[in-house]
Amino acid sequence: MEGITRAKGGFDVATTRETYRARAVLLAIGRRGTPRKLGAQGEDREKVTYPLIDPEQYRGRRVLVVGGGDSALEAAAGIAEQPGSNDAVMVCAGGILPTRFLQKAGIEVETKFGTT
């Protein structure tokens, strides 16, 4: 989806293929949005990942988990259960919401705790 605009009786939803008319739109973007980058040297290397899909993929590897929130704790706990984990870096530093996209669609975004 590339954009949403209000239209008579609903919304126009633009995609890369065409524009659809809808009476209602449900946005399911999750809490994370786009993973937050640290801006650290080497962050673009292949062994640096952001989402934890399956802790078992780290079995037999050493892993450094960067972050201090729930997602970092959950990733570290899941990976720690795998025998011999630690040859990768997982960044769990929150996410960046698509604020500009949401505001353009007419959705009010409230700022809390200094972030959006």
C-alpha positions in Angstrom: 0.0 0.0 0.0 1.3 3.4 -1.0 -1.3 5.7 0.4 -4.8 6.2 1.7 -7.0 9.3 1.0 -10.5 10.1 2.2 -13.1 9.7 -0.5 -16.9 10.1 -0.7 -18.3 7.2 1.3 -14.9 5.8 2.4 -11.3 5.8 1.3 -9.2 5.4 -1.8 -6.4 2.9 -1.1 -3.5 3.3 -3.6 -1.2 0.3 -4.2 1.6 -0.3 -6.7 -0.9 -1.9 -9.0 -4.0 0.3 -8.8 -6.3 2.3 -6.5 -9.2 0.6 -4.7 -12.3 2.1 -3.1 -13.1 0.9 0.4 -15.7 1.8 3.0 -13.3 1.0 5.8 -9.5 0.4 6.2 -7.8 -1.6 8.9 -4.1 -0.7 9.3 -2.2 -3.5 11.0 1.3 -2.1 11.2 2.3 -3.6 14.5 4.0 -1.7 17.3 7.5 -1.7 15.8 7.2 -0.2 12.3 10.6 0.0 10.7 13.5 -1.3 12.9 15.4 1.6 14.5 19.0 1.6 13.3 21.8 2.5 15.7 24.0 4.4 13.2 27.0 2.3 14.4 29.9 1.3 12.2 29.5 -2.3 10.9 25.7 -2.2 11.4 25.2 -3.1 7.7 27.1 -6.4 8.0 25.4 -9.7 7.2 25.6 -11.0 10.8 23.6 -8.0 12.2 19.8 -8.7 12.2 16.8 -7.0 13.7 13.8 -9.2 14.1 14.0 -12.5 15.9 12.2 -15.0 13.7 13.3 -18.3 15.2 15.8 -18.7 18.1 16.8 -22.1 16.8 18.6 -20.6 13.8 21.2 -19.4 16.3 21.9 -22.8 17.7 25.7 -23.3 18.0 26.4 -19.6 17.4 27.5 -16.8 19.8 25.0 -13.9 19.8 25.1 -10.4 21.1 21.6 -8.9 21.7 21.6 -5.1 21.8 18.6 -3.3 23.4 17.0 -2.8 26.7 13.3 -3.4 26.2 11.0 -6.4 26.2 11.9 -7.5 22.7 15.6 -7.5 23.6 14.9 -9.5 26.7 12.7 -12.0 24.9 15.3 -12.4 22.1 18.1 -12.9 24.5 16.1 -15.5 26.6 15.0 -17.4 23.5 18.6 -17.5 22.0 20.1 -18.4 25.4 18.1 -21.6 25.4 19.8 -22.7 22.2 23.0 -24.7 22.8 26.2 -22.8 22.1 24.7 -19.5 20.9 26.8 -16.3 20.0 28.3 -15.5 16.4 25.7 -12.8 15.4 24.4 -9.4 16.6 20.7 -8.9 17.1 19.5 -5.3 17.4 16.3 -4.8 19.4 16.3 -1.0 19.7 12.6 -0.4 19.0 11.1 0.9 15.8 10.3 3.9 13.8 6.6 4.4 13.1 5.5 5.5 9.6 4.3 8.8 11.1 4.4 10.9 7.9 2.4 8.2 6.1 -0.2 8.0 8.8 -0.5 11.8 9.1 -0.9 12.0 5.3 -3.8 9.5 5.6 -5.5 11.8 8.1 -4.6 9.8 11.2 -3.6 11.8 14.2 -0.4 10.6 15.8 0.0 11.4 19.5 3.5 11.8 20.9 4.3 10.2 24.3 7.5 10.0 26.3 9.3 12.2 23.7 8.9 9.8 20.8 6.2 9.1 18.1 
